[in-house]
Amino acid sequence: MQKERKIFKLLSLGVAFIGLPLLLWFLGDFPKRTLLMDSLSLLTILAFSLLLAQFFLARTNRGLVKKVKMSYVLKIHKLIGYVFISVIMLHPFFIILPKFFDDAVSPMDAFIRLITTFDTIGLVLGMLAYTVMLVIMVTSFFRFKLHLKYKTWRTFHAYLTVVFIVAATWHVITLGRHINSAFTMFYVIAVASGIFYLLRTYLVKQPTQKTIKNV
């Protein structure tokens, strides 16, 4: 029974951050494009949604940690983080890739325009989110070589994640090709809930076992 509850808890997260975006994608009245472009867009949407799920696949989600071993939760957290941050890192390439099949703008011109255009807040936030994401990935991968205490690194990682998620979500809502009111609501609720969990964990001091015993 306990094992079934663990599986149900993880499946619930999967439905929320994979099933719901897929449903919103198929129900949304978005302009149809080529199979390649739509596939890249859907892959990016799912990758971003699963990065939002990272808030709930950590010690911040006390209900999940109580029912599933912390070590197992962290393994899933790391796997999703490395795989789907890698996908998001390819996001600029996904934008440029279709230009190889379009004679209107060359891939090089599209790339230069992408990295030198700062006329909208959405583009600036996208560049900020991308930079912070790189810092998160590098510091996570080389954590032991940085010789940081685990608690220090964990706090640093958490607050960088907040900056990344807020900037990335704003970028998506502002410039996302497949964004509508339903997607916006989903992202805002997920981000707000995740930040709430995070701040509750790091700002609200939890009672220790000794304190509980004294009480």
C-alpha positions in Angstrom: 0.0 0.0 0.0 2.8 2.4 0.9 4.6 1.7 -2.4 1.4 2.4 -4.3 1.0 5.7 -2.6 4.6 6.7 -3.6 3.9 5.7 -7.2 0.6 7.7 -7.1 2.3 10.7 -5.8 5.0 10.7 -8.5 2.3 10.0 -11.2 0.3 13.0 -10.0 3.3 15.2 -10.6 3.8 13.6 -14.0 0.1 14.3 -14.9 0.4 17.9 -13.7 3.6 18.8 -15.5 3.5 16.5 -18.6 -0.2 15.6 -19.1 -1.6 19.1 -18.5 0.8 20.9 -20.9 0.1 18.3 -23.6 -3.6 18.8 -23.1 -3.3 22.6 -23.3 -1.2 22.2 -26.4 -3.7 20.0 -28.2 -6.7 22.1 -27.1 -5.1 25.4 -28.0 -6.0 27.0 -31.3 -2.4 27.6 -32.4 -1.3 28.2 -36.0 -0.2 25.0 -37.6 3.5 24.9 -38.8 5.7 22.1 -40.1 6.1 18.9 -38.2 9.7 19.7 -37.3 8.9 23.2 -35.9 5.9 21.9 -34.0 7.9 19.0 -32.6 10.7 21.4 -31.4 8.1 23.7 -29.8 6.4 20.8 -28.0 9.7 19.5 -26.8 10.6 22.9 -25.4 7.2 23.3 -23.7 7.6 19.9 -22.0 11.2 20.6 -21.0 10.2 23.9 -19.4 7.2 22.4 -17.6 9.4 19.6 -16.1 11.9 22.3 -14.9 9.0 23.9 -13.1 8.3 20.5 -11.6 11.8 20.6 -10.0 10.3 22.9 -7.3 8.2 19.9 -6.2 10.9 17.2 -6.6 13.0 18.4 -3.7 13.0 18.7 0.0 10.6 21.7 -0.4 7.8 19.2 -1.1 7.5 17.8 2.4 4.6 15.6 1.6 6.5 13.9 -1.2 9.6 13.5 0.9 7.7 11.8 3.7 6.3 9.2 1.3 9.3 8.7 -1.0 12.9 8.3 0.1 14.8 11.6 -0.1 17.6 9.9 -2.0 15.2 8.6 -4.7 13.6 12.1 -5.0 17.0 13.7 -5.5 17.9 11.2 -8.2 14.8 12.1 -10.1 15.5 15.8 -9.5 19.1 15.5 -10.9 18.0 13.4 -13.9 15.3 15.8 -14.9 17.6 18.8 -14.2 20.5 17.6 -16.4 18.4 16.3 -19.2 15.9 19.1 -19.6 18.2 22.0 -18.9 20.2 20.5 -21.8 17.1 20.7 -23.9 16.4 24.3 -22.9 20.1 25.1 -23.7 19.3 24.1 -27.3 16.3 26.4 -27.4 18.2 29.1 -29.4 19.3 26.4 -31.9 15.7 25.2 -32.2 14.7 28.7 -33.2 17.5 28.9 -35.8 17.2 25.3 -37.1 14.1 26.0 -39.4 16.1 28.8 -41.1 18.2 26.1 -42.8 15.0 25.2 -44.7 13.9 28.8 -45.3 15.5 31.1 -47.8 14.1 34.3 -46.3 16.7 34.7 -43.6 20.1 32.8 -43.3 20.8 30.9 -40.1 23.8 33.1 -39.3 21.8 36.3 -39.7 19.0 34.8 -37.5 21.6 33.9 -34.8 23.2 37.3 -34.8 19.8 39.0 -34.6 18.9 36.7 -31.8 21.9 37.5 -29.6 22.1 41.2 -30.4 18.4 42.2 -30.1 17.5 43.9 -26.8 14.5 46.0 -27.8 12.0 44.1 -25.7 11.9 43.1 -22.0 11.0 39.6 -23.1 14.3 39.2 -25.0 16.4 40.7 -22.2 14.8 38.3 -19.7 15.4 35.4 -22.0 19.1 36.2 -22.1 19.2 36.6 -18.3 17.4 33.3 -17.8 19.8 31.6 -20.2 22.8 33.0 -18.4 21.6 32.0 -15.0 20.6 28.6 -16.2 24.2 28.0 -17.4 25.5 29.0 -13.9 23.1 26.6 -12.3 24.1 23.7 -14.5 27.9 24.4 -14.1 27.7 24.9 -10.3 25.6 21.8 -9.9 27.9 19.6 -12.0 31.1 20.9 -10.4 29.7 21.3 -6.9 32.3 19.2 -5.2 35.2 20.9 -7.0 33.9 24.3 -5.8 34.5 23.2 -2.2 31.3 24.8 -1.0 29.5 23.5 2.1 26.4 21.6 1.1 24.0 24.0 2.9 25.7 27.0 1.3 25.5 25.5 -2.2 21.9 24.4 -1.7 20.8 27.9 -0.7 22.8 29.4 -3.6 21.2 26.9 -6.0 17.7 27.6 -4.7 17.8 31.4 -5.1 19.5 31.2 -8.5 16.6 28.9 -9.5 14.1 31.5 -8.4 15.8 34.1 -10.6 15.9 31.7 -13.5 12.3 30.6 -13.3 10.9 34.1 -12.9 12.9 35.4 -15.8 12.2 32.4 -18.0 8.5 32.4 -17.2 8.2 36.1 -18.0 10.1 35.5 -21.2 7.8 32.6 -22.2 4.6 34.5 -21.4 5.8 37.6 -23.3 7.3 35.9 -26.4 6.0 32.3 -26.4 4.6 31.3 -29.7 2.2 28.8 -28.1 1.0 30.9 -25.2 -2.6 31.6 -24.3 -4.6 32.4 -21.1 -4.6 28.7 -20.1 -0.9 28.3 -20.4 -0.3 31.6 -18.7 -2.4 30.6 -15.7 -0.7 27.2 -15.5 2.8 28.8 -15.5 1.9 31.5 -13.0 0.3 29.0 -10.6 3.2 26.6 -10.9 5.8 29.3 -10.3 4.0 30.9 -7.5 3.4 27.6 -5.7 7.0 26.6 -6.3 8.4 29.8 -4.9 6.1 29.6 -1.9 7.4 26.1 -1.1 11.0 27.2 -1.6 10.7 30.3 0.7 8.8 28.3 3.3 11.7 25.9 3.4 14.5 28.4 3.5 13.0 31.3 5.4 10.8 29.6 8.0 12.9 27.8 10.6 11.7 24.3 11.1 11.7 22.8 14.7 14.5 20.3 15.3 13.9 16.9 16.8 15.3 18.3 20.2 12.8 21.1 20.2 9.9 18.8 19.4 11.0 16.4 22.2 11.2 19.3 24.7 7.7 20.5 23.7 
